[in-house]
Amino acid sequence: IGQPSVEVEALHQLGQSLEITTNFVKAKSFSIQKTSGNMREVKFNGKLLFKGDMTIENKVFIQQLELVNGKTRTLTVSLENDALDVSAIRANEVKINLAGGKLNFDIELEWDMTNPTDAVFEIEAKGTGILLGQFELKREVDWQFTGNKLIASVIGK
């Protein structure tokens, strides 16, 4: 990644904001801010990427996104385990769909970190878009911590 070190700082105010700063030259900051009601603004390096209204129901949220260029997209996220339950951070399955215009893709994330020293993370993404055309990606990451040693494997196509 061309960095001698990686520094990431996150500030999260539940239900209000998430602000992440890094020492990456091309990715200095990312933020999500609640502006009013269910409206959120998402910024990258201080520039507005999109804003949208979010609806949350029974482990599913749907967000209508208004891009800077005026186009809209719909983001749908469903969770196997409720995000507000601490156990959902340790193990969960998340399905994401982003659609609108000539873009439609699905991402499935699954992880089990109930034992952080011996954990599994899987991602599968597929869809179509203007830049990538038709695409598919699948990765499985396993890792083990033993003492001060990390052993990780990444398998996929």
N, C-alpha and C positions, 0 to 999 in steps of 0.2 A: 504493500500500500504506500510505500515511499515515505513512511513516517518512522522516526527513531523511537517514538513512544505514542501510545494512545491514551488520551485523557478525555473522559466524558463526565459531565456533571448534569444531574437531573434534579429538577425541582417540581414536585407534584402537589397540587392542592386539589384534593378529591372533589370532583364535580365542577371545578372552576378553571384549572389550567394545568398544562404540562409544558415545561420548558427544558430543552436539552441543549447543552453547549458542548463543543468539542474543540480539539486543537487541529482538526483536519482543515486544510487550506480551502477545499471546495465545499465543505459542509460544516460551517461554523455554528449554525443554530437551526433548531426545529422547534416550533411551538404550536400548541393548540390552546385557544383562549375561548372561554364562554363569553359571548357578548351580551345576549339577552335571551330569556326564555330557554329554548332548546337550540338556539343559534350558536354556531362555533365558527371561528376563523382559524385556518391552518396556514402557517408561514414557514418558509424555508429561507435561511440566510436573510431574514428580515423582510422578504418579499411575500406578499399574499399569494398563495397558491390557489386556494378556493375557500368558500364559506358555504355553510349549509345548515339546514334544520334537521334535527335528529329525533326519531321516534323510537322509543324503547318499549318492547313487549316481550315477556316470557322468554328470556335468554336470546332475543333477536333484536338487533337495532337496524333501522333503515335510515340512511341519510341521503337527502337530495343535495347534490353538490352543485354550486354555481361557480364555474371556473372564471378566471380573470377575463378570458376572451368572450364571456357571455354564454358559452355552451354549458349544458348540464349533463350530469352523470348521476347514476343511482348506485350507492354503495349499500350492500346488505351483508351483515355479519351475524352468524348464528353460533352459539356456544353450547357445548355439551353440558358443561358445568357453569353455574352462575358466576359471573366475573367478580361479584362482590363477596363470594365465598372464598376464604383463604385457600382452600384445597384446590380451587380452580387455577391458582398460580402454579401449584405443584404438578398438576396433571389435568389436561384438557384436550378437547378437539374443537377446532375453530374452522368454520367454513366462511369464505369471503367471496362475494361476487361484485364485480364492478362492471357496469354496462351503460351504454349510451353512445350515440353516433356510430362509428365503425369500430367500437371497442367493446369487447365482451370477454372477460376472463374470470376464472375460478381458481381460488387458492384454498387448499386444505392444509392446516397445520395440526400436528398432534405431538404432544410431548408428555413425558413421564419423568419428573424430577423429584419424586417423593423421596428418593435417596440421591441427593445432589452429587455424591461421589461416584455414582454409577447410573447415568441418565441417558435418555433417548429423546431425540427431536427429529420429526419427519416433516417434510414439506413437499407438496405436489401442486404445481401450477400449470394450467393449460388454458388456451383461449386463442383469440384473434385480436389483432390490433394493427394500426397503420404502420408503426415502426417495426414490429416484430413479425408481422404476418401471422400465420398459424404457428403456435409454439406449444411446447410441453417440457416440463422440468420436474425432476423428482430427485430428492436427496434424503438420505437418512444419516443422521449424525449421532454417534455413540461416543461417550467419553467415560473415563474412569480416573479418579484422583486416588493416588496411593502415596501417602506421605506428602512430599513436595513435588511429585511427578504427575503430569497430566498426559494421558494417552487418549488420543481421539482418532476416530475413523470417520470418513465421509464417503458414502457409497451412493451412486445414483447415475441417472442418465440425463 
